[in-house]
Amino acid sequence: MSTHTMDQEAPLRQSKCGIFIVPRSSYEWKGNEAGWITTAGWASAGQQLWGEAIVTTTDGVFSPQKAMLFPQKSENAPKKSRYRVLRHFVPEVAITALKDYNLKKSKPRQWPIERNGTLKGKEVKMIWQRHDLFPGPGRKLADKFQVPLVTSVEALAVWEARKWGVKRPIWGRLLEDRVEAKALMESDLICCVSQEVKDKVISLGIPEEKVIITPNRVDSTLFNPDIDGSPVSNKYQLQDKIVLGWTGSFRGFHALDNVISAFDMIHRKYPQTVLMLVGDGLEFEPVKAMIAERKLDDAVIMPGRKKFNEIPDFVANFDISIVSARSAEGFHYSPLKLREYMAAGKPVVAPNAGDLPDIFTDGEDLLLYEAGNPRSLAEKILMLIEDPAKHRQLQENAKNWFKNEGAWVHELKKVCDILKISY
């Protein structure tokens, strides 16, 4: 038989890919973009390992690069004002029930990933699904392609909402046991963002051997020490300034009032310092008013909300980066911004809370301060301003951490090794 004939009869080689599911629409979670960023980070790692990764939502199929810019605007997005109006007439608990009903109803019978031959000719290596109150088609797709289902848990929905004061009498327990726990039990591996989340998942009856901790990591194609931040530096005239930086959503949890108080102490001693707060949110105007009240307008820069792929240009200009929290109590999350700062080779000052003291060494990887204490925060920042050797040490250690374990691809490889998925 000729070589030509053999080539004709040989099956076409399938392209390898990973599927990454978010059980929401592409326009949800405004104000909490970190959820999309982490999804895009996992997917970007899948792209690096297999050559292709597909992010799918209730309303479309996207590349990791597109997903990292979500939430997108949509004419189909529900108007939040309808709930605001209802609050004048019905109890909050009834509004919560309505939201849960609408969320359940928003899940399509057939997802975009299941239509239009999207997966034709694909060798699917893994199904990854972000945990939500109601799951997506992860188990069905994993069974179809006979691959493992990995569920990523940043927080359990009912549990986290309860921490924020959301009440679900009677049906909350049912949702937790019969929906959330059931979806987790159907997973082959569960990746929790912190020890506290892992403990809560296990408390729902999930076998401990199925649950691991995968802290948030960083997309190395975006955040790295070689970012050129000169356009931002020129725009905001940051030359010869000591830039203290923070990025995120302006929410009460982040206690930006404490950051302003700490900066006020620092700026009095070092007038060449400036504070850059990148982002927006419900607390934006109150923070702005506090800055004006303390007559710090000329020393605090608030550029507003930026696209995620623009954030590295701002972080490149930070001399000292800040992670903030009002309290150590209930600090269950794994701060993404902390990893982004370190990936860019920036010294970090972070609260002594959650898993941070266990994951990072105080004084070597970063500096930890007492959460909710502005004076403690100011003291740690002043230490880095006044001790150039310590500043350089944290810079180098941050770079080394990122090189050795800080990228999303490190976590995805760990998952693949556990599940014996080739890459």
N, C-alpha and C positions, 0 to 999 in steps of 0.2 A: 504494500500500500504506500502511495506516495506521501511525502510530507505535506503537500498541499491538501490532499484528501483528509489527512489526519487533522490538520488545522481547521478544516471546514466542519468536521464532526465533533471537535472539542467543544465542551460547553463554555458559554461566555462566563468570564470571571465576574463574580458579584463584587460590588464595592462595599466595603465595611463601613458601618456607622453605628452610633449610639443614639438612642431616643431619650429625650429629656422632657418630661411632662409637667406642666403647671396646670392644676385643675381650676383655673380661672381664665378670664378673658385678658387680652393684651392691654387693656386700658384700666385695669384695676390696681389697687395698692398705691395710689398716689399719696405721697407723703411717707411711704415706706418702701422706697425703691430698692432697699437692700435685698429684698426677696428676689427681685429680678436680677440683681447683680450677682447674687450667689448662684442662681440657676444658670446664668450666662457663663459664670466661671467654671462650673462643673462641665457644661457643654463645650466650652472652649478647650478644656482638658481632653474631652472625648475627641474633639477635632484633631488635637495633637497626636493622640494615640492611634486613631483609626482612619484619619483622613477626612472624616465627615461626621457631623453631629447635627441632629434635627431637634429644635425646640418646638413643642406643640402645645397649644392652649385650646380653650373652648372655641376660639374664633379664627384659628389659623395655624400655619406651619412656618417657622422662621429659622434663620441662621442664628448662631450664638451672638454675632456682632449686632444683629438687629435687636435681639432680646435684651441686650444690656442697656438699650436706650428706652425701654419701657418704664412706666406706662405711656402708651401712645394716646393721642386724642382720637375720639370716635364719636360720631353722631349717635351711635347706638348706646353710648355710655349712659347709665341711669343717672338721673338728676338727684343729687343728694338732698336738694331742698325739699323733696317730697317727705322725707323722714323728719326734717326740721319742722315742717308744717304740722305733721302728725303729733309731734311732741306737745303741742298746745291742747290736744284733745284726748290722747290716749296715754296710758302708762308706758314707761320705758320698757318694761318687760314684754309688752305686747309688740312693740316695735322690734325688739330683738327676735321674737318669734317670727315676725313677718320677714325680717332679713334672712333668717335661717331658711324659711320656706322658699324665698326668692333665689337664694344661693343653690338650694337643691334643684329647683326648677331650671336653673341656668345650665345645668349639665346636659349636653346634647346626647341623643340616643346614639348617633354616629359622629365620632369626632373627625375633624378635618384630616388628621393623620391616617384615618382609616379609609379616606376617599381619594379618588382621582389617581390611583396608582402611585401614590407618593413613595411607597416602600417597594415598588416593583424593582427587581434586580438588586436589592440591598441585602447584604449579609448583616443582620442586626446582631450586635454583640452583647447588648445589655439594655434593659429598660430602667430608667431612673425616673422617680416620681417625687415631686415635692408634696409633703404631707399637708392636708387641708382638712377642714371640717367634713367635707364629702370628697371621696377620692375620684381620680380620673380613671382612664381605661388601662392602667398599668398592668394589672393581673391578667386581663384578657389578652393584651398584646404579648406579654411574657409567655403565656401558654401557647399562643399562636406561633411564635417564633422559637419556642422552646429555649428560652434564655432566662437568666435570673432577673428578678425584680428587686431593685434597690429603692428603698424609701428614705428620703432625707427629711429629718425632723428638726426644724428650728424651734418649734414650740408646739405643744398639743393645744388644739384650738380652744376647747372648752376650758381647760386648765388656765391657759394664758389669759383668756377673756375674764375669767373669774378673778384673777389677780388685779385686773384693771377695774373691777367693780361691776362687771356685766353679770346680771342674774338670769339664770335659766332654771327656774324651779321645776322639778320633776323631769322635764325633757332633757335637761343638760346631762344628767347621769345616764339617761338612755342613749343619747348621742355618743357619749364618751365610751360606753361599754359595747354598744351594738353597731356603731358606725366607725368611730376612730380606732378602737381596739381591734375590731374585725379586719379593717384594712391593713393594720400593722401586722396582724397575725398571718395575713396572706403574703407578706413580703418575705423574700429570701434573706435579706440583710437590711438592717435599719441603722442609718447613720445619724447620730445625734450630735448637735452642735456643742453640747457641754455635758458635764457629769450630772448636773441637776436635771436636765432634760432626759438623760439616759435613765436615771433613777425613776422618774415619773413614768416613762414608757414601760419599764419592767414592772412597776406597780399595777399596771393594767393587765398583768398576766402574761406578758410577752416573755418567752424564754430568753434568759440572759445571754446565751451563746449566739443569739441572732442580732444582738445590739452592740454597736461599737461607737466610739466617739471620733468624729471627724470635725475638728475645729475649722472655722472659716479660713480660707486661704485667699490668694491673690492671683489675678490674671497677669502673668509676667510679660505679656505683650503690651500691656498698658502701663503697669507700674514697675519701674526699675530705676536704678541710680543714674541712668544716662539721659533722663528726660531733660529736654531743653525748655526751661521755664522763662526764658528772656522776654518773650512777648508780654507775659503777665507782669513781670518785673518792670518793664518799661511803661506799661499802661498805668500801673499804680505807684510808680516812682518808689520802688522798694530798695534801690541802691543805698548802701550805707545804713540800712535799717536792720534791726533784729526782729525777724518776723515770727510771731507765735501764731500757729495755725490750727484751725478746726474745720471739719467738714461734716455735713449731716443734715438732719431735719430738725427744725426748731420746735422741739417738744419739751414739755415739762420734765420728762424723764432725764433729759440731758443736762438739766440744771445750768443753763447758760448764764443765769443771773449770778451763780457762783463763779463762773469763769470771768465775768465782767468784774466782779469784786476782787478776784485774785489779780487780774490785769491792772486794776486801779492801783493796787499796792506796788506792783512791779514798775509801772510807768512813772510813778512818782520818783522812784530811785533811778530808773534808766529811761529818760525821755526819748531815746532813739528807738525804743521798742514800739512795734505796731501789732495789733491783733487782727487777724483775718478770719472771718466767720463765713464760710461758703455754704450756701443752702437757703432754704426758706421753710415756712411752716406756720402753724398757728401762733407760735410765740415770737414771730419775727418783729411785729410792731412793738410789743411790750419790751423786748430786748433793745430795740432801737431807742425807745423812750428812756430806758434806764441808762443807756450810753449818753444820751443828751443831758440827762439829769446830773450825771457825774462829769459833764463837760469833757467827754472823751471822743467827741465826734471826729476830730482830726487825727485820732490815733487808732480808730477802729474802722476796718474796711469790711463792708458787707456787699459782696458782688451779686448776691441773689442766687437763685437756683441755676445750676449749670448741667449740661448734658454729662453723662458719666464719663464719656471719653475725653471730656475737657478737664475733668478734675485733676488728673496727673500734672497738668501744667501749673496748677495752683500749688499742689503739694510740693512740687519741685522748688518752690520759693520759701518753704517753711524752714526756719532754723530749729525750731522746737515745735513738736506736734502734740496736741492735747486730745485725750479721750476723757469725756466727762460723764458723771452720773450723780444723781441726787442722793442716792443711798446705796449701800452694799446689799441691803435686804432685797431679796427677789431678783438679784442680778444673775439671770439665767442664760443670757445670750453671749455670743462670742463676737466681740466687736470687729466688724469688717474693716472699719477705718484704721484700727490699730495695725492690722496686717498691711494695709495699703501704705501707711506711713513708713513702716519698717522696710517694705519692699523698695521704697524710693530712697532708702538709706538715711532716714530721718530719726533723730533721737525722740523718744516718746515718753510722755508723762501720763500715767493712767491710774484709775482708781484701784485700790487694794480690795478687789471684790470678785465674786464668782470664782471661775477657774484660773483667773489671771496669775495669782501668786503660785499656782501649781505648774502652770505652763511656762511661765517666764521667771527668770531670776532677777529679783530686785537689785539694782545697782550694776548689773551686767548687761541684761537685755534691754531694760527700761528702768524708769523710776516710778515707784508706786507711791501714791498719796492717799490720805484718809478720805474716802468717798464722802462728798457733801461738805467738806471743810475747805473753804476758800483759802484760808491761811496756809494750810498744809500744801495745797496746790501751788500757791505762790512760792513757798519755800523750795519746792522741788524744781520749779522753773528757774528760780534765782541760782540754784546750785549749778545748773547747766550753763547759765550766762556767765557765772563767775569762775567756773572751773573748765577751761578749754580742753584739758586732758580728758576729763570725764565725758565731755561733749563728743570728742573724737572717738573715745572708746565705744560709746553707744552707737555712733554712726557705723563703725566697722562691724560691731557685733550684729547690728540689724541687717547689714548686707550679707553676713555669713549665715545668719538664720534663714534668710530668704533663699539663698543659694542652696542650702542643704535640705530645707523642708517647707518653705513658705509658699510654694506655688500650688494651685489646684491640682496640677497633674500628679503631685506627690500623693495626695489623698485618693485620687482615682486609681492610681497604680496599687495602692494598699487594698482598696476594695476589690480590684481585679485579682490580686494575688489570693485573697481570702476565698473568692468564688471560683478561682481557677479559670478566669477569662483571659484569653490570649490578647496580647497587644504588641 
